[in-house]
Amino acid sequence: MLKIGAVMFFTTDSMRPAELAPVLEAHGFESLWVPEHTHIPSSRKTPYPAGGPLIRPYYDIMDPFLALGAAAAVTTRLRVGTGICLVTQRDPIVTAKMVSSLDQLSHGRFIFGIGNGWNQDEIENHGTVFATRNKLARERVEAMKAIWTEQEPEYHGEFVDFGPMQQWPKPHQAPHPPIIVGGAFPYGAQRAIRYGNGWIPLAQRLDAEGLGKVVGKFRQMAVEAGRDPASLPVSVFRAPADFDQLQYAAEIGIDRVTFSLPAEGRESLLPIIERWAELQQRLGA
């Protein structure tokens, strides 16, 4: 059955997570996702992927773990996820602690959506070399998995290196929260297969020539890599409010779609939520 969630940039001017989350839960939605940008440098080596000037919520967005913690505290069923967490900009030991803490506080409702980032200036401000960020991200994910699953973990890589240590609490979910990897085909798909528990593709069209084509290739790649495609569910972010396209996504076995909410107040968001609640009812999701 197709799951439906919402993704939102929380800012000082938007509806707050503790106010929005119960509304989403009451309408039967599966999840709430929060993106991440620590800051936006004034310089710009890489263009905004959506084209045009960068929208202000990228500059104003709150920390995703704090926002999701507030959402989890006032709900009981709604899943909370980073959509996505920029692991190339975060210390893996600190991030492992944040993930496990939020998963414990939410009683196992956290989903760890991750990505490697597109803004070269932002990434480099964190001391990460842009050209090697993908290998750095893989090592950080592998190191966090060790921290979550081992009694006395250690990790020795090119970019991440630490000796035996102890860190608690471990996550509520075993062996750890699902790691859903974002990114375009084929490289994002390859990373999801290598160290993820799902994939968030960049899919502009939810039809046979768009989403259907890349998902088919992704599942074939998974089989060739020795992984069961069923263990790698696909989520589609910022899906259109179009019944036919959503129905097609459900027919090809997409696990989840999320709709985008603007960084605005309650009056602006409620009509969007109501419209998606109607679509959800029609889809039987």
C-alpha positions in Angstrom: 0.0 0.0 0.0 1.3 3.4 -0.9 2.4 5.5 2.0 2.0 9.3 1.9 4.0 11.8 3.9 4.9 15.5 3.9 8.2 17.3 3.6 8.6 20.9 4.8 11.3 23.5 5.5 10.5 24.7 9.0 11.5 28.4 9.6 10.7 31.1 12.2 7.8 32.2 10.0 6.3 28.8 9.2 3.9 26.6 11.1 5.9 24.9 13.9 6.6 21.1 13.9 4.8 20.5 17.1 1.7 22.2 15.6 1.9 20.5 12.2 2.7 17.0 13.2 -0.5 16.2 15.0 -2.5 17.6 12.1 -0.7 15.2 9.7 -1.2 12.3 12.1 -4.9 13.0 12.5 -5.3 13.0 8.7 -3.7 9.6 8.5 -0.4 10.5 6.8 2.5 8.2 7.4 5.5 10.5 7.9 7.0 14.0 8.2 10.3 14.8 6.6 12.6 17.8 7.2 15.5 18.8 4.8 18.9 20.1 6.0 21.1 23.1 5.2 23.4 24.4 7.9 23.8 27.7 6.0 24.0 29.0 2.5 27.2 30.7 1.5 26.9 34.0 -0.4 29.2 32.6 -3.1 27.8 30.1 -5.5 30.0 27.6 -7.4 27.1 25.3 -8.2 23.7 26.4 -9.5 20.5 25.7 -7.6 19.2 22.4 -9.1 15.7 23.7 -9.5 16.9 26.7 -11.5 16.7 30.4 -10.7 17.6 32.0 -7.4 17.7 30.0 -4.2 14.5 30.3 -2.2 14.8 31.9 1.2 13.8 28.8 3.3 17.1 27.3 2.4 18.7 30.0 4.5 16.2 30.0 7.2 15.6 26.3 7.8 15.8 24.9 11.4 17.9 22.0 12.4 16.2 18.8 11.2 16.8 16.7 14.3 15.5 19.4 16.7 12.4 19.9 14.5 11.7 16.2 14.2 12.2 15.8 18.0 9.5 18.3 18.6 7.2 16.6 16.1 7.8 13.1 17.6 7.1 14.4 21.1 3.5 15.3 20.3 2.6 12.2 18.1 2.4 8.5 18.6 2.2 7.0 15.1 3.6 9.5 12.7 7.1 8.6 11.4 9.7 11.3 11.3 12.6 11.5 8.8 15.4 13.6 7.6 14.8 14.4 4.0 17.7 14.6 3.6 20.5 14.8 6.2 23.8 16.0 4.7 26.2 13.4 6.1 29.1 15.1 4.2 28.7 18.0 6.6 28.3 16.1 9.9 30.6 14.4 12.3 29.7 10.7 12.2 30.1 10.1 16.0 27.9 13.0 16.9 25.4 12.2 14.2 25.2 8.5 15.3 24.3 9.7 18.8 21.6 12.1 17.5 20.1 9.4 15.3 20.0 6.8 18.1 18.6 9.3 20.6 15.8 10.5 18.3 15.0 6.9 17.4 14.7 6.0 21.1 12.7 9.1 22.0 10.3 8.4 19.1 10.0 4.7 20.1 11.4 3.6 16.7 9.7 6.0 14.4 12.8 7.7 12.9 13.8 7.3 9.2 17.4 8.3 8.3 17.2 9.9 4.9 20.6 10.9 3.7 22.3 12.6 0.8 25.7 13.9 -0.2 24.8 17.5 -1.2 24.9 19.7 -4.2 26.1 23.0 -2.9 29.9 23.0 -3.2 30.5 26.1 -1.2 28.4 24.9 1.7 30.1 21.5 1.7 33.6 23.0 1.6 32.8 25.3 4.5 32.6 22.2 6.6 36.1 21.1 5.6 34.9 18.5 3.1 36.7 18.2 -0.3 33.9 18.3 -2.8 35.5 15.9 -5.2 35.8 13.1 -2.6 32.5 13.7 -0.7 30.9 10.5 -2.0 33.6 8.3 -0.5 33.5 10.3 2.7 29.8 9.8 3.0 30.1 6.1 2.5 32.7 5.8 5.2 30.6 7.9 7.6 27.6 5.7 7.0 29.7 2.6 7.6 31.1 4.0 10.7 27.7 4.9 12.1 26.4 1.4 11.4 29.3 0.1 13.4 28.5 2.4 16.3 24.8 1.4 16.3 25.3 -2.3 16.1 28.5 -3.2 17.9 29.3 -3.3 21.6 32.8 -1.8 21.1 32.9 -0.4 17.6 35.9 0.8 15.7 36.4 2.0 12.1 39.4 2.6 10.0 39.0 4.2 6.7 40.7 6.9 4.6 38.5 9.7 6.0 37.0 8.3 9.1 39.3 6.6 11.6 38.7 5.8 15.3 39.7 3.0 17.6 37.5 0.9 20.0 34.8 3.0 21.7 31.5 2.8 23.5 28.4 4.8 22.7 24.9 4.4 24.0 22.0 4.4 23.6 21.8 2.1 20.6 18.8 2.8 18.3 15.3 1.6 19.2 15.0 -0.1 15.8 17.2 -3.1 15.1 19.8 -3.1 13.7 19.3 0.6 13.2 16.8 3.0 11.6 16.3 2.5 7.8 18.9 4.5 5.8 17.1 5.9 2.7 19.6 7.3 0.2 18.8 10.2 -2.0 20.3 10.9 -5.4 19.8 10.7 -9.1 20.2 7.6 -11.3 22.7 5.9 -11.6 25.0 7.1 -8.9 22.5 7.7 -6.2 21.0 4.3 -7.0 24.4 2.7 -6.7 25.0 4.2 -3.3 21.5 3.1 -2.1 22.3 -0.5 -3.2 25.7 -0.5 -1.6 24.9 0.8 1.9 21.2 1.8 2.0 17.8 0.4 3.0 16.0 2.3 0.3 16.3 4.9 -2.4 14.9 8.4 -3.0 15.3 9.1 -6.8 15.0 12.4 -8.5 11.9 11.6 -10.5 10.2 14.5 -12.3 7.6 12.4 -14.1 5.6 9.7 -12.4 5.0 7.7 -15.6 6.4 4.8 -17.5 9.0 6.9 -19.3 10.1 8.7 -16.1 9.8 7.0 -12.8 9.0 3.6 -14.2 12.1 3.5 -16.3 14.6 4.4 -13.5 12.9 2.2 -10.9 13.0 -0.7 -13.3 16.8 -0.2 -13.9 17.3 0.3 -10.1 15.7 -3.0 -9.3 17.7 -4.8 -12.0 20.9 -3.3 -10.6 19.9 -4.5 -7.1 19.5 -8.0 -8.4 22.9 -7.9 -10.2 24.5 -6.7 -6.9 23.0 -9.6 -5.0 20.4 -7.6 -3.1 16.7 -8.3 -3.0 14.8 -5.3 -4.5 12.1 -5.8 -1.9 14.6 -4.8 0.7 15.2 -1.5 -1.1 11.9 0.4 -1.1 11.6 3.5 -3.3 10.3 6.8 -2.0 9.4 9.8 -4.2 9.8 13.3 -2.8 7.7 16.3 -3.7 5.2 14.2 -5.7 2.5 16.1 -7.7 -1.0 16.2 -6.5 -2.2 14.2 -9.5 -4.3 11.1 -8.9 -3.3 9.3 -12.1 0.4 9.8 -11.5 0.1 8.7 -7.9 -1.9 5.7 -8.9 0.8 4.7 -11.3 3.4 5.0 -8.5 1.3 2.6 -6.4 0.9 0.2 -9.3 4.7 -0.2 -9.8 5.3 -0.7 -6.1 6.6 2.6 -5.0 6.7 2.5 -1.2 6.1 6.1 -0.4 5.4 9.5 -1.8 5.8 12.9 0.0 4.1 16.1 -0.9 5.8 19.5 -0.3 4.4 22.0 2.1 5.6 25.7 1.8 7.3 27.3 4.7 4.2 29.2 5.6 1.5 29.4 8.4 -1.4 27.2 9.2 -3.9 29.0 7.0 -1.8 28.3 3.9 -1.0 24.7 4.8 -4.4 23.3 5.8 -6.0 23.5 2.3 -3.0 21.6 0.9 -3.2 19.0 3.6 -7.0 18.6 3.0 -6.4 18.2 -0.7 -3.8 15.4 -0.1 -6.1 13.8 2.4 -8.7 13.5 -0.3 -6.2 12.0 -2.7 -5.1 9.6 0.0 -8.6 8.4 0.5 -9.2 7.9 -3.3 -6.0 5.9 -3.5 -6.9 3.8 -0.5 -3.5 4.6 0.9 
